[in-house]
Structure formats: structure tokens, C-alpha cells
Amino acid sequence: MAETQTIVSSWHLVGGRPGGTVSALAFSPAFAQDQTVFAGTLAGVHRSEDGGQTWTSASFGLSSPFVEAVLVSPTFPKDRMVLAGTREGGLFRSFDAGRTWAPVDLWGTRPSITALAASPAFAHDQTLFAATEGAGVLRSTNGGKTWNPSNFGLLDLTVLALAVSPNFARDETVYAATASGIYRSPNGGRAWRLIGEAMGELVVQCLALSPAFAEDRTLFAGTEEHGLLKSTDRGQTWRQVNTGLTNLCINAIAVSPRFAEDRTVLVGTAGGLFISRDGGETWTPLPGPEAVLTLAYSPDGRLILAGAPHEGVFRSPDGGQTWQASNTHLYGRLVVGLVLSPAFAQDQTLFTVSLEDGVARSTDGGATWQLTSQGLPTTQLPALVISPAYPEDRTLFVGGSGGVFRSTDGGETWALAGLADTEVRALDLSPAFAQDRTLLAGASEGRLFLSTDGGTTWRALSHPFAEQEILAVAFSPHFAEDRIILVGTVQEASPQKQRTINVWRSESAGERWQCLVSQPCSGRWVTFGLPPSYRGGGTMFIGIDHMVLRPMAAAHLGYKGTRQLWTAEKIAKATTAVVSLAVSPAFDQDQTVYAGTSEGVFKSTNGGLAWRPLNEGLENRSVVKIVLPPQYPQTREVLALTLGGALWHLIDRP
């Protein structure tokens, strides 16, 4: 059940590591008046209302954070519509300038959207195009309400880029780039034909047309390995124009809005930015990001923005001559974990782990951060744990596709501890780690490992869930006495059975197992919340989909022949994901639990019976992790890590 009381406690932004991978940029057509621009990142959409100088998260309602394409409606001042195409999540639409989003029905599917384009005459013809991975081109002629495949003649259905003629109202010309060449449609996307056959099967990643296309018939194509191609006959013939380019992987092209006069073109490559002032014939390198994924000119041509991998947005107000990073409050990193020092009240130390660049540390409560990844591989690292005795032993562990890595100097340096070449997805430490040196690691293919010597050697545990993927592992707060281990797994759907999340418990440190919960679900996540007094019986919490499960009071554990029954409280709407739970250290007295979800933070003060939102001031509602410092009963501090890596702080006064 949900409560609706007004909450007076307010969150405030502490800090984070600005930047991240920016894969799409789109200006408002009324930019001169509203100064609005959107950035698509691997952590959702961000919006700026001051020309890209500062940003706010604008992702509420996006169920997929990996944004590949953004399109601002040509009639944005009137309809406030923005489209976002995501990887493996389909298409989303907003009618309030990105403040809220809803999925667009694409015939029951959610393909990866790689590019979006609109007719320049959108106000009259309402025509939009979406490029997909594997489903070709989708077309809408009613402003994005409905979409239909538009693939006649298109032999490659993975489309990487789209370009619409500036004179579309008359010539109805559209171009589509694929890994096997470029296609042109002369009738608004209803039929396609491969052009420039002499090019061979080049992987074309981006396209751009001259604003004066009707007169100069000029377009550019960026390839993966062969640099830039230029055509001056609407794409019938092409030639390479790479003089001065020192990197031939072209990721983005931006043609000046005043191209007919200034002949200026920019390209973003895997090796940085280049500019041409002679229509693309010769190129000069520019200062700026080391690599570029996307480029965009403001409608008046005065401002240029570049999106980079890891480095965020770069801004040039002078035609590309100078560039500066412009990432204030743009948090677009794939940060997936947060841990606090047990002595947080004194040392103010926190660590995060990112799938992009490893571990970062803050020693001022999250205001500033530094990377501390020396010795870590560049592979993804999804699991991070901190020793319960960290103030004394300075020990942390991180797990990923290269195994388990250990630091004994507060994250300064790391070394492989064990499980080399094993894809580790979940880690936990015994609460008595200082004494028993025990770790648990969940790995790919349902493998579970236990170490009792601080990670130096590992033993594979036998169990009944070998064919399931391990999502989470946890020790009981009193593992030294009760030997309880919890494991959350996902069993994928089959023709006979829906996907299920299963929770397993061992009371023998992994020797024997029983299934506690088998819950049908739509998502692939599970999280545990264990009160300090948990010893196998009594209250515990499990987050699955939009629900928090807890044992029913009438059920009894430990008697042969009985079965634990569970009740599930739906704390938000069905599309919400409960991804993190935090139980008060004084739970026996205050009965308080917090849930971090894709729609913000929820709180229960009666042991999970009822929940209420706690989101005042929380601009980004996509919470990745919620953590309570050990001193919570005294300080009432709550910390929330949101999608992209921003850290938020709350004093939750009773």
C-alpha cells in the first residue's frame, strides 16, 4: 500500500564526477529564444536551458538509460515534444520538454533506436523517421503517435544513420546509412535503393547534407575505417576527402548552417575534432576532446557542441576555434555501486564503482572525487564491497570480468586476488571479515565461490541453481553464528514458464540450500534488506520489480514441514524498479526501511507495511543505490546515488 503524506525533508545534491559518455545532442529550433539543448548519455537524457553551460537530469520515465538518439520537434515551442531512442529499450516521447517520458508502442517490440530524423516540413506533414538495429526504418506520419516499418528495397535492416533533405516537402528525399552502404528514398521512405555502388560495402556511420542541398546537391558520409566521403550529385558518385585527417574513424559530421557562404564542416573522429573551411576538401585538427561521438550546430550557427566518450560535452562559441568542457551537473557515467566507510561520520570516505572507468574515492562526503583504479583492468567492474574493519585494514574488493581484485591501501592500488578470467557479478563480505576472512562471489553461468582466506584461494560451492544467473549475494548479519548465505538468481522465461526471480538460502555456509522465494517478474534485478537482528527467522526484505517482499507474520521458520509465506507490497506503479534497500541500524526500535527505485526514494516506518515517497528536491528520480551510514540513528543521514553518478544527501528528521 502507499501513503500520501506530505514530506518536508528535502534532498540536496552533494556532488559526483561530471561528464560521462554523450552519444547524442539536439538543439531546440527556437534556441535563440529558449537556449535549450538536450544531451543523450549512457545514463539517460540531460537538458540545458542556458546553451549547454549547465545541465539537469531529464530522464523520469525512461526505462532504458542508454540513449543513442535525441530529436527535438521542429514545432517544439508549441508542442514541447522530444523523442529519445534507446539501446534495447525502444523509443520514448516527452511532451513537457523532457521532464517526463512515456514509451512509444512499436508494434509490441522495443528495438534499439540508432538515429532519429524529422521532416523540415513537420508542422504540415507530421513525418518522422527512426533508424533501428535489425528492424530497418520506422516512419510516422502523425507526429509520432503510430509507427510503421518502411523498408521496401532496404536490404540491410541495421540502419546506423538517417538524413532528410532540407527540401523534403518537394523532393521527399531521405538517406539511410548501413554497414553495407547508403540507401536513398525518393518518396519519403516508402521505397529505398542502394546508391554509390562503387563504394563497395563500407560501414557508413553518419550522414550530413548541405543546408543548400537543393542547389549544391552535396552530402557527406562518415565511415568506420575509410574516413570521409563526399558526393556532389545527390549520392550517385562519391570520393574520399581525407586530406589532413589523421584518424579515419568518422563518428559525427556537422555542416555549418551557413555552408553556402562559409563552406565550413566539422567531423568528430575516434582521434578528436577536425574542421574544414573549403567544403570538406582539406582538414585541420582542433583542440578539444580526445574522441568525439556526436556534433551539433545551434540553428544560427554561432554555437557548436561536441559529445565525447567519458568526457561529456564540449562547447565552442567561436566557430570551433576553442573548446571547453561544459559538464556542470551533467552526470552521465555508468556508476553502479556505492559503499561507505564504517567510520563515515569521522572520515567522510565513500567509494563508487563505474562500468566505464573503475573505482573512485571521496574523502569529503562526496563533494569531490578522484579515480583510484591503479592496477584494475579496463573491463567492466559491477561489484564493490568494503571491509567492515576498513578504518583498520583499509581493504576493499571489486569484482568483474577479470576476477576479484583487492586493495589494502584504501583504493590507491589494486591487485588480482583470485578467480582470474572469471566474470564476477556479485560480491559480499562476512560481517566478521576481520576475523573469518570470508568472501562470497557470484559469477557467470550460475557459479558461486567462497573464500575463507581474504580472497587468496576460492572454493566452488555446489548448489541447485547452476543454470540460473546470479544477481545478488549476501551474508547474514550474524554469519559467524548462523552460517546463513542468501543468493538471488534469475531464471529466464521458457515457452512453458514466465521469467522468475529466485531467492535461495543456505544455513550451512553453502553446503545445503533451500528456495525461499520464486517470484514471476518482468525485470532482472533483486536486492536484499536485512535488519541487524536477522538470524534466519523474523523480518527481512527482498526487492523485486516494483515490490518489496517480506515474510508473513503467521509463517514459522525452522519447523520441518512448514513453508515460509511472503507478502508483497507494491510501493509504486508496475513499471517501477526497486533496485536498492537500506534498513535502519536501529530497525528493532524504529522499524524504518528505505527503498531506492527508478522513480525515487520510498520510506516505510512500520516494517514495510506501508510506504511513502521521499523525493522532495531529488531532481533525478532514478536511484541506483541508497545507503544509511552506521550512525544513522543519531545523524538521520541518508545518501542516494542516482543514475549517472550524482550523490544526494538527506537529513530525514522524524
N, C-alpha and C positions, 0 to 999 in steps of 0.2 A: 504494500500500500504506500501511497505517497502523501506527505503532509504539504501544506501550502503556506506555512507561517512566513512572515517577513523576516529576513535575516539581516542583522545590522553589521555583522563582521564583514570587513572588506579586504580583498586581496590586493597586494601591490607587487609590482614587478621588481625583482631583486637584480637580475642580470642574466647573462648567458654568453655564449660565443656567437656574435652576429655573423651572418653570412650563410654559407651552405651552397648547394648546387641549384642554380637558377636555369631552368630549361625553357622558359617562355616569358616574353614581355609583350604588353599590349597597351597602347595609349588610348585614352578617351578621344573620340573625334572632336570633342569640344575642349580639348586640353588647354587652349589659350584662356578659357574661362574657368574651368574647374581644376586644372593642374592634376588630373587623376591618371594614374597608371597602375597596371596590375602586373605582378610577377608570379609565375608558376614555378614552384620548387618541389623538391622531393618530400617536403613537409607541408604541402597544401598551397593555398593562394595567399599572397600578401598584397595589400593595397596601399598606395601612397596618394596623398592629396596635396602634396607640395612639390610635385615634379620629380619624385624619386629621391628626395633628400632624407625623409623618414618614412617608416612603414608600420603598418599594423596587420596582424593576422586577420584573414578574411576567409575562413575555412569551415564555418559552422554548417554542418550538414553534409560535408564531403566524406563519404565512407572509404574512399581511396585517397591517400595523401600524395601519391606520386603523379603530379600534374605535368603533363607533357605539352599541352597546348592551351592557350587562353585567347578568347576572341571577345572584344568589346563591340556591342551592337553599333552599327552605323547610325542608329537613331537613339543612342544612349541617353542624351539629355531628356528624351521623352519617356523611353521605356525602362531605363536603368538596367538593361539586360546585359549579362555577361555569361559566356559559356566557358566551361573548363573541361578539357579532355584529359582523362587519366589512364595510367597504365593498369590494365587488367581490372579496371573499375567502371569503364564506360564513360558516358557523357553526363555532365551536370549543368544546371541552369540556375541563374540567380536573377531576380527582378528587383533587387534592392542594392545594386552596386557591390555585390559580393558579400554582403553581411550574412545572408543565409542562402543555402543551396538545396536543390532537390534533384534527384536522379531523373534522367530523361529515359523514357521507355524506348528501347531499340529492339522491338520485337522479342522481348524476353531475354535478350543477350546483353552482355557487358564487355564488348571488345575493347582492346587497348586503342585509344584515340591518339594518333600521332600528329595530326595537324587539323586546323580549322580555318575556314575562309568564308567570307560573305560577299554577296554581290554588291558592287558600289551603288547599285540602284535598289538596295534593300528596302528602302522606305516604300517603294512601289511594288517590287516583285517578291519580297519576303524570302529570298533564296539564300540558303546556307549550305555549306559543304563540310563534311567531316571525313578525314582520311583515317583508315583503321589498319590494324595489323591482322591480316588474314580475312577481312570481310570487305575489302575494297573501299569504294567511296559510298558514303551515305549522303543523301540530298534531302533537304527540306524546302518546301515552297510555301510554308505557312508560318515562317518566323521561328521555327524550331519546335513547334508543337508535335509534329509527327515527322518521321524519317523513313526513307526507303532506300534500298540498295540501288545504285546507279552504275552498273558495271559492264554493260554490253560492250564487248570488244576489249575489255581490260583483262589481259592475260596474267598479270601478276597482281594478286589481291592484297599484298602488303604494300601499302602506299605510304611513303615517307614524307611527302610534302605536297602542297597544293598552291596554285597561283591563279588568280582570277583576273581577267583582262580589265583594265580601268574603263574600257569601252564596252563592258559586258552587256549593257542594255541594248546595244546594237549588234555586236558580233557574237555574243553568247560563248565566248572562248574561255576554256578552263584548261589548265595543265596539271598533270599528276606525275610526280616523280616516284620511281620504284627502284628496287635493286637490280632490275633488268632493263632500265631505260626510262624514257619520258613518253607519256601519252598526252594527246591533245583531244579535247572535245570541242567541236564547232557548234554544238547545240545545247549548251547549258548542262553538260554532264550526262545527257541521255545516251550517248554513244561515244566510244573512245577509239583512237587509232595510235599505234606506235609511230613516233616520228624520229627523225635523225638516226635511221638505221645504221649509218656509217659509224656511229659512236660505239657500236658493239654493246655488250651487256655491262655497262658501267653502273656502279652503285651511285645513284644520284640522291643526295641527302637533303638538298634545299634548292629552292627556286625563287627568283625575283624578276619582276617585269619592270620595264621603264614606265614611269608615270605618263610618258608621251608615247605609249606603245602603239596607239592608232597611227601615229605618224612615223616613228622610227623603227617599229616592229622588232624592238630589242628585248631580249631576255637573257638571264644568266642562270647557270646551273652549277651547283657545287657538288663535287664528287668526293667519295671516301678516300681515294688514293691518287687521283689524277688531276687534282687541282680544279681550276675554274674553267667552265666552258661558256662561250658567248655565241649567240645567234642574232643576226640582224634581218632574218627573213621568217619570223614567227616560229622558228624552231625546225625548219626544214633542214638546214645545214648548221654545223657547229664547228668551232675551232677553239683550241686551248689558248687561254690568255694568262699565262703564269709568270711573265717576266717580273722578277723582283720578289715573287713568293718563295719563301724558304720552307714553308710547310704546305703540303698538298692535300691535307685532310680538311675540306671546307665544310664547316658546320652551319654557317649562317651567312646570309647576304643581306645588305641593306642598301637600297638605291635612294639617293637624295630625292626629296620631293621636288627639288628644282633641277633635276638631272639635265633637262634640256638646255639649261643655262650653265650650270657649274660642272657637269659631266662627272660628278662625284659618286663613287661606290665604295662601300666598306665590306670587307669579309672578315668573319671570325673563323679562326682555324684552331687545330689542336696545338698550334705553336704561337698563338696570340693574334693580334689585330693587324690588318693591313688596309691601306687606303689607296685609291686610285682617283686621280683628277683628270684622267683622259679617257673616261668611258670604259675603264677596265683593261686598257691595253698594257699599262705598266703599274707596278705596285711599290709602295713604301711601307716599311713596318712602323707601327705606332707604339708608344708606351702604353702600358695598361696590364690587363690580366695575362697570366701565362697561357691560358687557353680560353676559348670563347665557344659557348653553345648557342647563343641567340643574340640578335641585334634588333634594335628598333629606333626609327627616327620619330620624333614628335611630328604632328601633322604640318607644322610650319617649318620644319627642318632645322630649328635652332638648337634642339637638344637631342643627343644620342645616348641611348642606354645599351649596355652590354651585360649579358648574363654569363657567368663563369661557373665551371665546376669547382665546388668547395669555397670559392672566394666571394660568392654573392653577386651583387650588382655593382657595375662601374658606370660612372656618369661623366659625360663630356658636354659642356655648354658652349664649346667653341669649335664645332665642326669636326671634332675628332682629334684636335691637336694635343689636348691634355686630357687625362683621365684620372679620376679619383674614385676609390671605393666608396660606396654610399649605402651602408647597411644598418643605419641606426634603427634598432628594433626589428630588423629583418632576421628572424631566427628560422633558418631553413635546413638545419642539419638533421641527420638521421640519428638523433640521440635516443637510446632505448633503455638506459639504466641509470639509476641514481642510488648512491649509498652515502651514509653519514658516518663520521667518526663517532664511536660510542661516547667520546668526550666532547661532543659538538658544542655544548654550552661554553666550554673553555677554549677549544682550539679552532672552532668555526670551520672545520675541514669537511669538505664534500668531494666526491668523485662522480664523474659521469662516464659513460662509455657510448661511443658512436659507431655505427656500422661503416662510417666513412673514414675516420682517422683515429680510432682508438680511444684512449683514456685521457681525460682532462681533470685537473685538480683546482679547487678553490680553497684558500685558507682565510677568506674574509666573509664567509657565509653565503657565497655565491655571487658576489658583486663582480669579481674579476676571476679569470680562468687562465690556466696555461696547460698546453699539451704535455703529458708525461707518458709518452709511448715509446721511449728508447728501449729497443730490444723486442718490441712487439711486431708481428708480421703485418702486412698491409691487407690481409684478408679480413672478412667481417668478423667482429667480435661481439656477439649478442649477450654474453653473460658476465656479470661483475659482482663480486662479493668482497666483503671487508671482514677482517678478523674481529671477533668480539673483544679481543685484547689489543686492538690496534694502537692505543696510546703507548703500550709497552713494546709490542713486536713489530709494529709498522708494516703489517703484512696484508696484502690484497691478492686476489686471484681473478683472472679473466679467462674466459673460455671462448673458443671459436673454431674455425675450420682447421687451424694448425695445432689444436690440442688445448692443454691447460697451461697458462703462464702465471708465474708467481713474482711478486715484488716484495722485498723485505726492507725497503727503504722509503716507504711512503709513496710509491709510484714513480720514483726517479728513474729506476732501471727495472727491466723485466728479463726473465729467463724462462725457458721452457721447463715446466715442472714434470710433465708427463703426458701420456696419451697423444704422442706425436702423430700427425696425419689423421687424427680422429676429429670429426666435426662435432664439437661440443656445443650444445644448445641451451643447457640449463646447469646451474651450479648452486650449491648451498654448503655452508659450513656448520658443523656441530656448534651449538651454543657454548659447549665446553671445549672449544678447539684448542685453547691454550694447554689443556691437559691431555685430551684424547687425540688431537691432531687429525681429526676425521673430516673428510670432504666427500660429497656426493656429486657425480657428474652424469647428466643425461645427454646422450649422444644420438646421432642419426641412426636410422634403421632400428629404433627401439632399444638401443644398447644402454645399459646402466652400469656405472662403475663406482667403486668405493675405495677410498684411500684412508689408511689409518696412520700414515707417517708424514702428514703435511703435504701430500701430493707427489712424493717421490716415486712411490710404487702404487699401482692400481689393481684392483681385482674386479673382474666382470661378475655381476650378480645375475643369477638365473631368475626368471620371472615369467608370468603368463601373458605379458603384453609385448612380446618381441616383434610382432608385426605392426605395432602402432607407433606413431611419432610421439616422442616425449616433449611436452611443452613446459612443464614446471616440476621442480623437486623441492622438498622442504624437510627439515628435521623438526621433530617435536621440541618445544622449549625445554623439555626435561629429558632429552635423548639419553643422557648418561644413565638415567634410571629406567625409563620406559622403553628404550630402543625403538622408538616409533619413527618411521620414514613415510612421507607422503609423496606420491608421484601422480602428475596429471598427464594424460595422454589423449590423443585424438585418433579415432577410428573412422577412416573415410567412408563415404557413402558407397553402397553397392546397389545393384538392382533390387535387392530384397530388403535393404535396411538403410535408414537415414544416417547421416553423419552423427557421431556421438562423441561427447567428451566423457572420459572415464577417469575416476579418481581411485587410486589404489593405496592401501595402507599395509605396511609391514610392522609387526610388533617384535620383530627379531632381527633388526638391523639388516633387513633384506633377505633373510633366509626363506620366509614364508610370506604369502601375500593374500589379501582379500580385496575385492572390488567394493568400495564404499558407495560410489555413485556412478550411474550410467545415464547421462542426460543427452537426449537429442538436441542438436544445436545447428545454427547456421554458420557461426564463426569458428575460428581455430585458436581459441585462447582460453586459458584457465588461470586463476590466481587464488592464492590461499591467504586467509587471515586467521592467525592462531593467537588467542589470548594467552598471556603469560602463564596462566594456571592450567592450560590444556595438557592433559596427560592421557589422551586416548578417549576419555569419556567427556561428557559435557559439551560446551559450546565450541564450535569452530565455524568458519565462514568460507564459502567457495564461490568465486565469481565466475559465471559462465553466461555468455551472451549478454542480455540485459537484466540478468537476475543475480541475486545473492542467495545462495542456498545455506541453510543451517539445519542442524538436527532437530527433529521434533521432540519436544519435551517428554512425550509419552513413550518414546522408544528407549530401550535399555541396551547398553553395550556390555559385552563380556559374558553373557549367558548363552550357553550352547543352544542353538536352535532359534534364537531370536535374530531379527534383522533390523538394522537401523533404518528408520524412515526419515525423510527430509522434506522440508518445506522450502519453496522458492518464492522470494519476494521480488516482484518486478518493480525495480526502482525508477525506471524511465520507460520511454517508448521502445517498441520492439527492435528498432534499428540501432539502439544504443549498445555500446560495447563496454562492459565492466572489465577493466584491464588491470586494476590495482586495488588492493585492500590494505588498510592500515588500522590496527586495533590498538586502542589506548593501553599504555603500560599499566594503567590503573583500572583495567576493564572490570574487575570484580566489584569495584566501587562505583564507577561512572557509567558502565555499560555502553561505552562510546566506540563507534566504528566509523571510519571514513571510506568512501568508495571513489576511486578515480575512474572516470568514464570518458567516452568520446563526446559527451555533452556536459562535461563539467564535473564538479565535486558534489557528492551527496553524503549526508551525515545521518547516523542513527544514534540516539541516546537511550535506546531501550533494548539493546542487544539484538538489533537487526529486525525488530518487528515493524518498525516504520522508518521511512527515510524522507529527508527533505533536501532540496537543493541548497548549496552553499557557494554561490557563484558571483556575489557582488564584487565588481571590479575585475573579475577574471576575463580579460578580453579574449584569450584563446581558450575555448572550452574543451579542446582535445587533450585530455590529460593522459600522459604516459605512465607516470609513477606518482604515488602520494606517500609521503614519509612523515612519521612523527619522531622527533628527537626523543632520546630516553628521558629527558627532563620535561616532557610534555605536561605531566600533571601539575608542575609548578609554573612553567612558562606559557602553556597553552599554544605553543608554536606548531603550525602545520606548514609543510613545504610541498609544493606541487610542481612537478616537471611537466611542461606541456610540449605538444608536438612541435618539433623544430629545435628544442633545447633551451627554452626560456624557463627560468626558475622563478616561482611565485611564492610569496610568504603571507601568512595569515596569523594573526593573534585571535584565536577563537574563544572569545570570552563567554563563559557560561551565562 
